[in-house]
Amino acid sequence: MKKLSTLAAFVATLALFVSGQVCAEEQDVVVLESVEVTKTTVNEVNALSSPKEKGRDYLAYVSGGLSAYQEDIDSTVGKGSQFRIAWGIQYNEWFGLECYVQLTPAIAAKTILDDLEENIDQRILSYSISTKGNRYGGILGKFSYDLRPDTTLFAKVGIARFEAHQVAANITLDDPADNVLFRYLELEGGADGYSPVVAIGYEIPIPYKDSKKTSGELSLTQMFDDKVKNLSFNVTLKYTF
């Protein structure tokens, strides 16, 4: 009887041990599955800045929006906003290349007239002035840093070609010298060249935090050439393929 009791106790202990191991393994599986779900969620949120998540070595994107300016006669930029479009390739989480085209508002004819009156000693009898906005087109290297899964800081550095100072004016001046009652003055301006460009800003997914293809960018862009030196505030929407 003692042998049977001992054997029964041994079998019960063994069964308890085996059931405990099985439960422990099931808990480990649950924990591992939880970890995998968490990693998957993070990767999905980071899909905007992780080309590997798309199954290729790069991401392609297009963006469009508005750039706002303050009036500046030296760069012949008017006050207001104009469109900006860009397209680019994101090679990895931190580097990409972007091409862009950007316009500026045309400077007001009254601003040109006031500047002429300050620089011409004769009285202006009549005038006809037309202006056009500046045009920029360039290529930028984009450097990104993820602050959080849903917020990315970036800096863009590159060079842009510009066409600026598109001003034409026909002016009638009161010129009493040599008994001349008035004379005509024709002015036509224009400048082109290349300027270094630097932009800084941040990008967030929109309209939702887990949006994978659409995002918004807020940035400041500075042109450095003296002919077009100006600062713009940019708001753009971006779509990633």
LUMTORPA-912743 format. One record per residue: x, y, z of N, C-alpha, C in turn; residue number from 1; residue in three letters. Coordinates in nm, 3 decimals. Atoms other than C-alpha are relative to their C-alpha. Layout:
REM residues N
REC     n_px     n_py     n_pz    ca_px    ca_py    ca_pz     c_px     c_py     c_pz   nr  rest
REC        X        Y        Z        X        Y        Z        X        Y        Z  NUM   ala
...
This chain:
REM residues 241
REC     n_px     n_py     n_pz    ca_px    ca_py    ca_pz     c_px     c_py     c_pz   nr  rest
REC    0.083   -0.121    0.000    0.000    0.000    0.000    0.086    0.126    0.000    1   met
REC   -0.089   -0.115   -0.003    0.287    0.234    0.082    0.059    0.027   -0.137    2   lys
REC   -0.058   -0.017    0.134    0.440    0.166   -0.259   -0.103    0.064   -0.093    3   lys
REC    0.102   -0.057    0.086    0.109    0.243   -0.431   -0.023    0.148    0.031    4   leu
REC    0.019   -0.140   -0.040    0.066    0.565   -0.232    0.114    0.087   -0.050    5   ser
REC   -0.119   -0.076    0.047    0.420    0.674   -0.314   -0.006    0.020   -0.150    6   thr
REC    0.008   -0.008    0.146    0.368    0.597   -0.683   -0.108    0.100   -0.042    7   leu
REC    0.108   -0.093    0.033    0.040    0.788   -0.687    0.044    0.145    0.023    8   ala
REC   -0.049   -0.135   -0.029    0.205    1.089   -0.524    0.099    0.045   -0.106    9   ala
REC   -0.100   -0.033    0.103    0.491    1.075   -0.779   -0.068    0.038   -0.131   10   phe
REC    0.073   -0.027    0.125    0.249    1.059   -1.072   -0.070    0.134    0.008   11   val
REC    0.070   -0.127   -0.016    0.048    1.353   -0.934    0.096    0.118   -0.010   12   ala
REC   -0.102   -0.107    0.006    0.364    1.561   -0.886    0.047    0.023   -0.142   13   thr
REC   -0.046   -0.009    0.139    0.482    1.480   -1.239   -0.104    0.070   -0.088   14   leu
REC    0.107   -0.062    0.079    0.144    1.575   -1.386   -0.008    0.150    0.026   15   ala
REC    0.004   -0.141   -0.035    0.147    1.905   -1.195    0.114    0.076   -0.065   16   leu
REC   -0.118   -0.064    0.060    0.499    1.983   -1.323   -0.019    0.020   -0.150   17   phe
REC    0.020   -0.008    0.146    0.409    1.907   -1.685   -0.103    0.107   -0.036   18   val
REC    0.104   -0.100    0.029    0.092    2.117   -1.674    0.054    0.141    0.023   19   ser
REC   -0.061   -0.132   -0.025    0.294    2.407   -1.525    0.088    0.043   -0.115   20   gly
REC   -0.087   -0.033    0.114    0.546    2.389   -1.812   -0.082    0.040   -0.122   21   gln
REC    0.086   -0.030    0.114    0.268    2.387   -2.070   -0.058    0.141    0.012   22   val
REC    0.056   -0.134   -0.022    0.107    2.696   -1.916    0.105    0.108   -0.022   23   cys
REC   -0.109   -0.097    0.017    0.444    2.874   -1.907    0.030    0.023   -0.147   24   ala
REC   -0.028   -0.013    0.143    0.505    2.800   -2.276   -0.110    0.079   -0.070   25   glu
REC    0.109   -0.075    0.062    0.158    2.930   -2.368    0.012    0.149    0.032   26   glu
REC   -0.018   -0.140   -0.036    0.229    3.252   -2.177    0.111    0.063   -0.081   27   gln
REC   -0.110   -0.052    0.080    0.561    3.293   -2.361   -0.045    0.029   -0.142   28   asp
REC    0.050   -0.020    0.136    0.382    3.253   -2.693   -0.084    0.126   -0.006   29   val
REC    0.084   -0.119   -0.005    0.128    3.520   -2.593    0.085    0.125    0.006   30   val
REC   -0.089   -0.116   -0.013    0.409    3.758   -2.490    0.071    0.027   -0.131   31   val
REC   -0.069   -0.017    0.128    0.600    3.696   -2.816   -0.094    0.057   -0.105   32   leu
REC    0.095   -0.052    0.098    0.286    3.755   -3.022   -0.029    0.147    0.027   33   glu
REC    0.024   -0.139   -0.035    0.227    4.080   -2.831    0.114    0.088   -0.048   34   ser
REC   -0.117   -0.075    0.045    0.583    4.193   -2.906   -0.003    0.017   -0.151   35   val
REC    0.004   -0.008    0.146    0.540    4.112   -3.277   -0.105    0.100   -0.046   36   glu
REC    0.104   -0.096    0.036    0.214    4.311   -3.290    0.049    0.141    0.021   37   val
REC   -0.051   -0.133   -0.029    0.385    4.608   -3.128    0.099    0.044   -0.106   38   thr
REC   -0.097   -0.035    0.103    0.674    4.596   -3.376   -0.067    0.031   -0.132   39   lys
REC    0.071   -0.022    0.126    0.434    4.569   -3.667   -0.068    0.136   -0.001   40   thr
REC    0.068   -0.129   -0.009    0.236    4.870   -3.545    0.098    0.115   -0.018   41   thr
REC   -0.101   -0.105    0.013    0.551    5.083   -3.511    0.048    0.011   -0.144   42   val
REC   -0.047   -0.002    0.139    0.668    4.981   -3.858   -0.103    0.063   -0.092   43   asn
REC    0.103   -0.058    0.083    0.332    5.073   -4.009   -0.004    0.151    0.016   44   glu
REC    0.001   -0.144   -0.024    0.341    5.417   -3.846    0.119    0.066   -0.066   45   val
REC   -0.120   -0.055    0.060    0.696    5.468   -3.976    0.008   -0.021   -0.150   46   asn
REC   -0.006    0.034    0.143    0.604    5.364   -4.330    0.035    0.121   -0.086   47   ala
REC   -0.030   -0.118    0.079    0.635    5.725   -4.451    0.150    0.020   -0.016   48   leu
REC   -0.144   -0.024    0.005    1.007    5.733   -4.371    0.080   -0.127   -0.011   49   ser
REC   -0.070    0.127    0.010    1.095    5.366   -4.420   -0.028   -0.067   -0.134   50   ser
REC    0.021    0.061    0.131    1.132    5.261   -4.784   -0.010   -0.151    0.005   51   pro
REC    0.001    0.146   -0.005    1.192    4.898   -4.684   -0.139   -0.055    0.029   52   lys
REC    0.135    0.046   -0.030    0.834    4.877   -4.555   -0.085   -0.012   -0.126   53   glu
REC    0.072    0.007    0.126    0.717    4.927   -4.914    0.049   -0.115   -0.088   54   lys
REC   -0.052    0.111    0.077    0.922    4.632   -5.037    0.093    0.043   -0.111   55   gly
REC   -0.096   -0.045    0.100    1.163    4.844   -5.241    0.102    0.090    0.068   56   arg
REC   -0.111   -0.075   -0.058    1.477    5.053   -5.190   -0.024    0.150    0.006   57   asp
REC    0.027   -0.143   -0.001    1.309    5.393   -5.224   -0.151    0.024    0.007   58   tyr
REC    0.138   -0.047    0.007    0.984    5.587   -5.189   -0.006    0.119   -0.095   59   leu
REC    0.021   -0.115    0.088    0.855    5.828   -5.454   -0.117    0.083    0.056   60   ala
REC    0.107   -0.083   -0.052    0.638    6.127   -5.363   -0.017    0.126   -0.085   61   tyr
REC    0.028   -0.131    0.058    0.476    6.444   -5.494   -0.063    0.085    0.110   62   val
REC    0.059   -0.090   -0.097    0.372    6.750   -5.297   -0.039    0.130   -0.067   63   ser
REC    0.044   -0.128    0.053    0.193    7.075   -5.359   -0.062    0.083    0.110   64   gly
REC    0.056   -0.088   -0.101    0.087    7.378   -5.163    0.028    0.145   -0.031   65   gly
REC   -0.018   -0.144    0.013    0.140    7.748   -5.103    0.123    0.047    0.076   66   leu
REC   -0.110   -0.069   -0.067    0.434    7.971   -5.013   -0.041    0.144    0.023   67   ser
REC    0.041   -0.136   -0.036    0.366    8.299   -4.831    0.124    0.089    0.013   68   ala
REC   -0.111   -0.095    0.002    0.588    8.609   -4.868   -0.042    0.135    0.058   69   tyr
REC    0.016   -0.141   -0.031    0.631    8.958   -4.729    0.058    0.082   -0.115   70   gln
REC   -0.046   -0.082    0.112    0.679    9.240   -4.980    0.145    0.044    0.019   71   glu
REC   -0.141   -0.037   -0.004    1.043    9.311   -5.065    0.038    0.054   -0.138   72   asp
REC   -0.029   -0.059    0.130    1.135    9.554   -5.340    0.136   -0.041   -0.054   73   ile
REC   -0.134    0.039    0.045    1.500    9.447   -5.351   -0.002   -0.132   -0.077   74   asp
REC    0.012    0.127    0.071    1.397    9.097   -5.462   -0.124   -0.004   -0.090   75   ser
REC    0.124   -0.016    0.079    1.081    9.224   -5.644   -0.102   -0.109    0.033   76   thr
REC    0.099    0.096   -0.048    0.859    8.997   -5.435   -0.115    0.077    0.064   77   val
REC    0.116   -0.065   -0.057    0.507    9.105   -5.353   -0.051   -0.073    0.124   78   gly
REC    0.058    0.061   -0.119    0.306    9.035   -5.040   -0.114   -0.093   -0.040   79   lys
REC    0.106    0.096    0.031    0.084    8.727   -5.054    0.055   -0.140   -0.011   80   gly
REC   -0.041    0.139    0.012    0.111    8.363   -5.150   -0.011   -0.046   -0.145   81   ser
REC    0.002    0.060    0.132    0.178    8.155   -5.460    0.027   -0.149    0.015   82   gln
REC   -0.008    0.145   -0.012    0.191    7.786   -5.542    0.143   -0.051   -0.005   83   phe
REC   -0.128    0.072    0.001    0.479    7.546   -5.492   -0.032   -0.148   -0.024   84   arg
REC    0.016    0.143    0.025    0.502    7.193   -5.634    0.137   -0.066    0.005   85   ile
REC   -0.126    0.073   -0.012    0.768    6.928   -5.576   -0.024   -0.148   -0.025   86   ala
REC    0.002    0.146    0.014    0.847    6.567   -5.655    0.139   -0.050    0.040   87   trp
REC   -0.128    0.046   -0.051    1.117    6.351   -5.504    0.005   -0.149    0.026   88   gly
REC   -0.025    0.139   -0.033    1.263    6.019   -5.399    0.063   -0.005    0.139   89   ile
REC   -0.055    0.022   -0.134    1.323    5.911   -5.038    0.075   -0.133   -0.003   90   gln
REC   -0.081    0.120    0.013    1.613    5.663   -5.042    0.003   -0.084    0.127   91   tyr
REC    0.003    0.071   -0.127    1.608    5.572   -4.673   -0.064    0.091    0.104   92   asn
REC    0.068   -0.075   -0.105    1.487    5.701   -4.336    0.051    0.142    0.016   93   glu
REC   -0.058   -0.131   -0.029    1.719    6.003   -4.337    0.040    0.082   -0.122   94   trp
REC   -0.047   -0.076    0.115    1.805    6.104   -4.696   -0.089   -0.020   -0.123   95   phe
REC    0.073    0.004    0.125    1.621    6.191   -5.016    0.041    0.117   -0.088   96   gly
REC   -0.023   -0.109    0.095    1.636    6.417   -5.325   -0.135    0.053   -0.046   97   leu
REC    0.127   -0.063    0.037    1.367    6.665   -5.423    0.024    0.109   -0.104   98   glu
REC    0.003   -0.109    0.097    1.303    6.886   -5.727   -0.126    0.082    0.023   99   cys
REC    0.117   -0.082   -0.027    1.069    7.182   -5.694   -0.008    0.119   -0.097  100   tyr
REC    0.028   -0.122    0.075    0.912    7.474   -5.880   -0.084    0.090    0.089  101   val
REC    0.067   -0.091   -0.092    0.797    7.784   -5.696   -0.013    0.137   -0.064  102   gln
REC    0.024   -0.136    0.047    0.647    8.124   -5.785   -0.014    0.093    0.119  103   leu
REC    0.024   -0.102   -0.102    0.629    8.448   -5.590   -0.111    0.093   -0.049  104   thr
REC    0.098   -0.100    0.044    0.350    8.708   -5.592    0.072    0.116   -0.069  105   pro
REC   -0.056   -0.117    0.068    0.413    8.999   -5.828   -0.002    0.120    0.094  106   ala
REC   -0.006   -0.119   -0.085    0.523    9.316   -5.654   -0.098    0.104   -0.054  107   ile
REC    0.102   -0.099    0.039    0.265    9.597   -5.659    0.063    0.111   -0.083  108   ala
REC   -0.048   -0.111    0.084    0.303    9.864   -5.928    0.020    0.126    0.084  109   ala
REC   -0.014   -0.119   -0.087    0.252   10.130   -5.657    0.133   -0.001    0.073  110   lys
REC   -0.129    0.010   -0.068    0.562   10.001   -5.476    0.113    0.041   -0.094  111   thr
REC   -0.101   -0.040    0.099    0.769   10.039   -5.795   -0.005    0.151   -0.023  112   ile
REC    0.015   -0.144    0.021    0.627   10.389   -5.849    0.060    0.080    0.115  113   leu
REC   -0.056   -0.071   -0.116    0.714   10.499   -5.494    0.152   -0.003   -0.002  114   asp
REC   -0.145    0.010    0.007    1.068   10.371   -5.544    0.057    0.091   -0.108  115   asp
REC   -0.046   -0.089    0.107    1.102   10.562   -5.873   -0.006    0.146    0.045  116   leu
REC    0.013   -0.139   -0.045    0.977   10.885   -5.714    0.111    0.038    0.097  117   glu
REC   -0.110   -0.028   -0.093    1.246   10.854   -5.448    0.134    0.016   -0.073  118   glu
REC   -0.129    0.001    0.070    1.519   10.808   -5.708    0.003    0.092   -0.123  119   asn
REC    0.005   -0.092    0.113    1.403   11.049   -5.983   -0.040    0.138    0.052  120   ile
REC    0.024   -0.135   -0.052    1.418   11.425   -5.914   -0.114    0.072   -0.072  121   asp
REC    0.104   -0.066    0.078    1.150   11.509   -6.171   -0.138   -0.054    0.036  122   gln
REC    0.137    0.037   -0.031    0.777   11.500   -6.128   -0.052   -0.098   -0.105  123   arg
REC    0.057    0.100    0.091    0.599   11.199   -6.278   -0.142    0.043   -0.037  124   ile
REC    0.131   -0.043    0.047    0.305   11.308   -6.492   -0.094   -0.118   -0.022  125   leu
REC    0.081    0.119    0.024    0.181   10.965   -6.596    0.092   -0.121   -0.006  126   ser
REC   -0.083    0.122   -0.001    0.296   10.606   -6.585   -0.083   -0.121   -0.038  127   tyr
REC    0.059    0.131    0.024    0.222   10.253   -6.695    0.103   -0.103    0.044  128   ser
REC   -0.095    0.095   -0.059    0.387    9.978   -6.490   -0.063   -0.138    0.006  129   ile
REC    0.045    0.139   -0.011    0.354    9.600   -6.516    0.111   -0.083    0.064  130   ser
REC   -0.097    0.084   -0.070    0.522    9.337   -6.299   -0.043   -0.146   -0.008  131   thr
REC    0.025    0.144   -0.006    0.552    8.959   -6.286    0.072   -0.057    0.121  132   lys
REC   -0.065    0.066   -0.114    0.635    8.729   -5.997    0.128   -0.071   -0.041  133   gly
REC   -0.123    0.076    0.025    0.972    8.561   -5.968   -0.032   -0.148   -0.016  134   asn
REC    0.014    0.144    0.020    1.013    8.200   -6.075    0.127   -0.070    0.048  135   arg
REC   -0.112    0.078   -0.051    1.233    7.948   -5.896   -0.018   -0.147   -0.036  136   tyr
REC    0.001    0.144    0.021    1.322    7.590   -5.983    0.133   -0.059    0.041  137   gly
REC   -0.127    0.049   -0.051    1.579    7.378   -5.807   -0.004   -0.145    0.043  138   gly
REC   -0.015    0.136   -0.052    1.704    7.053   -5.661    0.057    0.009    0.141  139   ile
REC   -0.036   -0.006   -0.141    1.742    6.988   -5.288    0.030   -0.139    0.053  140   leu
REC   -0.020    0.120   -0.080    1.891    6.719   -5.068   -0.081    0.013    0.127  141   gly
REC    0.087   -0.004   -0.118    1.649    6.632   -4.788    0.055   -0.093    0.108  142   lys
REC   -0.054    0.076   -0.113    1.782    6.518   -4.449   -0.105   -0.002    0.110  143   phe
REC    0.112    0.016   -0.093    1.527    6.379   -4.203    0.044   -0.065    0.130  144   ser
REC   -0.023    0.061   -0.130    1.521    6.286   -3.836   -0.135   -0.020    0.068  145   tyr
REC    0.128    0.032   -0.064    1.226    6.111   -3.667    0.005    0.034    0.149  146   asp
REC    0.012   -0.032   -0.142    1.141    6.279   -3.338   -0.087   -0.103    0.071  147   leu
REC    0.093    0.101   -0.048    0.849    6.042   -3.283   -0.050   -0.076   -0.121  148   arg
REC    0.052    0.072    0.117    0.676    5.782   -3.500   -0.087    0.085   -0.091  149   pro
REC    0.089   -0.081    0.082    0.439    6.056   -3.621    0.052    0.141   -0.025  150   asp
REC   -0.056   -0.133    0.023    0.672    6.361   -3.636    0.144   -0.012   -0.051  151   thr
REC   -0.134    0.005    0.059    0.978    6.409   -3.859    0.050    0.142   -0.024  152   thr
REC   -0.068   -0.126    0.030    1.213    6.707   -3.860    0.081   -0.018   -0.128  153   leu
REC   -0.081    0.012    0.121    1.387    6.783   -4.190    0.069    0.132   -0.031  154   phe
REC   -0.072   -0.114    0.056    1.638    7.017   -4.351    0.024   -0.029   -0.147  155   ala
REC   -0.023    0.014    0.143    1.666    7.075   -4.726    0.106    0.101   -0.042  156   lys
REC   -0.111   -0.085    0.043    1.982    7.214   -4.884    0.024   -0.025   -0.149  157   val
REC   -0.026    0.019    0.142    2.046    7.278   -5.252    0.020    0.131   -0.073  158   gly
REC   -0.018   -0.117    0.085    2.051    7.525   -5.539   -0.120    0.015   -0.092  159   ile
REC    0.116   -0.028    0.084    1.780    7.693   -5.744    0.035    0.104   -0.105  160   ala
REC   -0.010   -0.102    0.104    1.770    7.880   -6.072   -0.117    0.096    0.016  161   arg
REC    0.106   -0.098   -0.015    1.572    8.204   -6.062   -0.010    0.089   -0.123  162   phe
REC    0.030   -0.105    0.096    1.410    8.446   -6.306   -0.078    0.105    0.076  163   glu
REC    0.055   -0.100   -0.090    1.335    8.770   -6.125    0.004    0.139   -0.060  164   ala
REC    0.000   -0.142    0.037    1.283    9.146   -6.147   -0.065    0.024   -0.135  165   his
REC    0.074   -0.018    0.125    1.031    9.119   -6.430   -0.090    0.123    0.012  166   gln
REC    0.070   -0.128   -0.013    0.929    9.487   -6.436    0.013    0.078   -0.131  167   val
REC    0.000   -0.087    0.118    0.832    9.704   -6.735   -0.078    0.126    0.034  168   ala
REC    0.065   -0.127   -0.035    0.742   10.075   -6.707    0.018    0.101   -0.113  169   ala
REC   -0.002   -0.116    0.089    0.655   10.362   -6.940   -0.043    0.121    0.083  170   asn
REC    0.023   -0.111   -0.091    0.677   10.694   -6.755    0.016    0.132   -0.075  171   ile
REC   -0.009   -0.136    0.054    0.611   11.053   -6.857    0.045    0.093    0.112  172   thr
REC   -0.060   -0.087   -0.101    0.828   11.304   -6.668   -0.018    0.147   -0.037  173   leu
REC    0.001   -0.144    0.019    0.787   11.680   -6.625    0.145    0.047    0.005  174   asp
REC   -0.142   -0.036    0.010    1.127   11.807   -6.745    0.012    0.143   -0.053  175   asp
REC   -0.005   -0.141    0.045    1.155   12.190   -6.755    0.134    0.038   -0.062  176   pro
REC   -0.132   -0.035    0.053    1.520   12.180   -6.861   -0.007    0.017   -0.151  177   ala
REC   -0.007   -0.028    0.144    1.590   12.331   -7.208   -0.139    0.016   -0.060  178   asp
REC    0.136   -0.028    0.047    1.222   12.430   -7.237   -0.074   -0.126   -0.048  179   asn
REC    0.071    0.124    0.032    1.117   12.063   -7.267   -0.107   -0.020    0.107  180   val
REC    0.108    0.011   -0.098    0.777   12.027   -7.106   -0.007   -0.138    0.065  181   leu
REC    0.004    0.134   -0.057    0.797   11.650   -7.060    0.084   -0.092   -0.088  182   phe
REC   -0.072    0.102    0.076    0.985   11.344   -7.172   -0.044   -0.138    0.045  183   arg
REC    0.040    0.139   -0.029    0.924   10.971   -7.185    0.119   -0.079    0.053  184   tyr
REC   -0.104    0.088   -0.054    1.118   10.716   -6.986   -0.052   -0.143   -0.003  185   leu
REC    0.037    0.142    0.006    1.105   10.345   -7.058    0.097   -0.081    0.085  186   glu
REC   -0.081    0.085   -0.086    1.226   10.094   -6.803   -0.041   -0.146   -0.021  187   leu
REC    0.030    0.144    0.009    1.253    9.718   -6.840    0.108   -0.074    0.078  188   glu
REC   -0.095    0.072   -0.084    1.413    9.494   -6.581   -0.009   -0.149   -0.018  189   gly
REC   -0.003    0.145    0.006    1.504    9.130   -6.553    0.135   -0.051    0.049  190   gly
REC   -0.124    0.060   -0.050    1.760    8.910   -6.384   -0.020   -0.150    0.012  191   ala
REC    0.006    0.145   -0.020    1.840    8.541   -6.376    0.135   -0.047    0.053  192   asp
REC   -0.122    0.055   -0.058    2.097    8.321   -6.210   -0.032   -0.117    0.090  193   gly
REC    0.015    0.113   -0.092    2.142    8.062   -5.937    0.022    0.047    0.143  194   tyr
REC   -0.009   -0.038   -0.141    2.098    8.089   -5.563    0.004   -0.124    0.089  195   ser
REC    0.010    0.106   -0.102    2.176    7.859   -5.268   -0.135    0.010    0.071  196   pro
REC    0.131    0.007   -0.067    1.858    7.747   -5.089    0.012   -0.090    0.122  197   val
REC    0.006    0.082   -0.122    1.804    7.618   -4.735   -0.142    0.006    0.054  198   val
REC    0.133    0.006   -0.061    1.475    7.504   -4.582    0.005   -0.089    0.123  199   ala
REC    0.015    0.082   -0.120    1.388    7.368   -4.237   -0.148   -0.011    0.032  200   ile
REC    0.140    0.017   -0.034    1.059    7.226   -4.115   -0.028   -0.134    0.062  201   gly
REC    0.038    0.131   -0.052    0.867    6.924   -3.995   -0.117   -0.056   -0.078  202   tyr
REC    0.101    0.074    0.075    0.635    6.663   -4.139   -0.081   -0.087    0.095  203   glu
REC    0.087    0.083   -0.082    0.334    6.491   -3.981   -0.100   -0.072   -0.090  204   ile
REC    0.104    0.068    0.078    0.089    6.229   -4.112   -0.133    0.073    0.014  205   pro
REC    0.135   -0.056   -0.004   -0.254    6.367   -4.203   -0.088   -0.080   -0.096  206   ile
REC    0.077   -0.065   -0.107   -0.547    6.344   -4.169    0.004   -0.074    0.133  207   pro
REC   -0.005    0.078   -0.123   -0.476    6.071   -3.910    0.145   -0.032    0.033  208   tyr
REC   -0.136    0.030   -0.043   -0.170    5.978   -3.707    0.057   -0.126   -0.064  209   lys
REC   -0.048    0.123    0.061   -0.154    5.637   -3.874   -0.012    0.004   -0.153  210   asp
REC    0.003   -0.012    0.146   -0.190    5.772   -4.231    0.137   -0.036   -0.057  211   ser
REC   -0.127    0.049    0.054    0.075    5.597   -4.440    0.042    0.069   -0.128  212   lys
REC   -0.032   -0.058    0.131    0.055    5.779   -4.774   -0.010    0.151   -0.006  213   lys
REC    0.019   -0.145    0.004   -0.052    6.134   -4.697    0.059    0.066    0.124  214   thr
REC   -0.061   -0.074   -0.111    0.129    6.388   -4.484    0.001    0.148   -0.034  215   ser
REC   -0.010   -0.144    0.019    0.170    6.762   -4.437    0.136    0.050    0.044  216   gly
REC   -0.128   -0.061   -0.033    0.484    6.975   -4.431   -0.019    0.149    0.029  217   glu
REC   -0.011   -0.142   -0.031    0.540    7.312   -4.264    0.148    0.035    0.000  218   leu
REC   -0.143   -0.029    0.010    0.870    7.481   -4.348    0.024    0.148   -0.028  219   ser
REC   -0.051   -0.132    0.038    1.069    7.803   -4.390    0.110   -0.020   -0.104  220   leu
REC   -0.099    0.011    0.106    1.272    7.849   -4.710    0.069    0.133   -0.020  221   thr
REC   -0.079   -0.121    0.016    1.555    8.101   -4.749    0.080   -0.006   -0.129  222   gln
REC   -0.084   -0.019    0.117    1.703    8.218   -5.080    0.113    0.094    0.040  223   met
REC   -0.116   -0.074   -0.050    2.054    8.361   -5.041    0.063    0.097   -0.100  224   phe
REC   -0.057   -0.093    0.094    2.150    8.537   -5.365   -0.057    0.140    0.024  225   asp
REC    0.045   -0.137   -0.030    2.134    8.917   -5.319   -0.114    0.046   -0.089  226   asp
REC    0.107   -0.044    0.092    1.906    8.957   -5.624   -0.137   -0.051    0.043  227   lys
REC    0.129    0.062   -0.038    1.637    8.731   -5.475   -0.003   -0.041    0.146  228   val
REC   -0.009    0.039   -0.141    1.724    8.713   -5.106   -0.133    0.024    0.070  229   lys
REC    0.128   -0.012   -0.067    1.398    8.641   -4.927   -0.031   -0.127    0.078  230   asn
REC    0.043    0.111   -0.085    1.225    8.415   -4.675   -0.147   -0.028   -0.028  231   leu
REC    0.140    0.036    0.022    0.903    8.223   -4.739   -0.044   -0.106    0.100  232   ser
REC    0.061    0.101   -0.087    0.669    8.017   -4.522   -0.083   -0.092   -0.088  233   phe
REC    0.060    0.095    0.092    0.552    7.698   -4.693   -0.092   -0.099    0.072  234   asn
REC    0.095    0.101   -0.047    0.249    7.475   -4.633   -0.032   -0.090   -0.118  235   val
REC    0.021    0.091    0.113    0.232    7.166   -4.854   -0.060   -0.131    0.046  236   thr
REC    0.052    0.135   -0.019    0.048    6.835   -4.879    0.082   -0.097   -0.083  237   leu
REC   -0.091    0.097    0.063    0.252    6.527   -4.968   -0.070   -0.134   -0.014  238   lys
REC    0.055    0.134    0.024    0.146    6.198   -5.124    0.116   -0.092   -0.036  239   tyr
REC   -0.109    0.095    0.019    0.384    5.900   -5.106   -0.050   -0.125   -0.072  240   thr
REC    0.038    0.120    0.076    0.368    5.615   -5.360    0.062   -0.126    0.062  241   phe
